[in-house]
Amino acid sequence: MALRNDDVPRERRIQFRIGINVGDIITEADDIYGDGVNVAARLETLAEPSGICVSAIVHEQVQGRLDWTFTDIGEQSLKNIARPIRVYRVDPKTAPEERAAIVGAPLALPDKPSIAVLPFQNMSGDPEQEYFADGMVEEIITALSRIRWLFVIARNSAFTYKGQAIDMCWRGRSARAAAGCALPRN
């Protein structure tokens, strides 16, 4: 938005305020609510135009993983929230032009072994078992993601292959061997 706003008159600029929290939510029809949503909405009001505020729980989870600095603005009493919430203001280190270049750039390869858990195929014929199969894959992904020396491909990326037959034999020699593919004799 910062890049878009460069060429737009001040009165026509779009500036978002973002509040991010981790917490329980309830989904009902087309609506979500709960403590997680309420705190995020209140954090949004503390953010400056085009700014981001996060709760302490978010800060703990992303600290050191993003190239951003965080300013501790202390514990805040938020409207309709019983307890005070420690709030951090996000201060991106990189300039808007650099961030835009990063968005279009290909992702760097991780420096550790990678694994993707592809969706299971429901072979039972019972459509209700599809939910169970997807849940099993998600549990495996979650368990593997706890192994720090292993890079686990995200569920959303892996699930793009749901319902597709994947030919792994085009990969390198070690991948073909791991997939049980026939190897050419040398």
C-alpha positions, 0 to 999 in steps of 0.5 A: 500500500505504501508503494501504491500511495506514492502516486495518489493524492493524500485525500485518496490514499488508503492506509490500514491499521492492523492489530494482530493477536493469537487467541480463541475464536468462534466461527458461526455462519459468516461471522467470527468472534471471541477473545482472539478477535476482540483483542486484535480489534482493540490493538488495531485502534492503537496502531498508527495509520499504515501501522501494525500493533501486536500482542505479547503472545504474537511478539513472542512467536515471531521475535527473531524470525522477521526482519522487523523491530518491535517497540514495546508500548507497555501494558494497555487497558483495552476497551471491553477487555478485562485484563491489560494486554502488553502491546508492541508496535511493529517497525519494519526495518526495510524500506517499502521499496525493498519490501515490495521487491521481496514480495515478488522474489522467489523464496530462499531455499532452507538450509536444513532438510525439507519435508512435505506431507501430501494429503491422504487419499480417502480410499474408503468411499465414505465422504465423512472419512475425508475429514478424518484423513485431512486431520491425520495429515494436519497432525503429522505436519504439526508433529514434524514442525516441532523438529527444529532441524527439519523444514516442514512445508506448510499445509496450504502448500501441500494441500494444493496437490489434493486429488492429484497424482504426483510423479516423484520420479522426475526428482534427483537420484536420492529423491527417486530412490526415496520415492521407490522409483526405478533408478538407471544403472550406472 
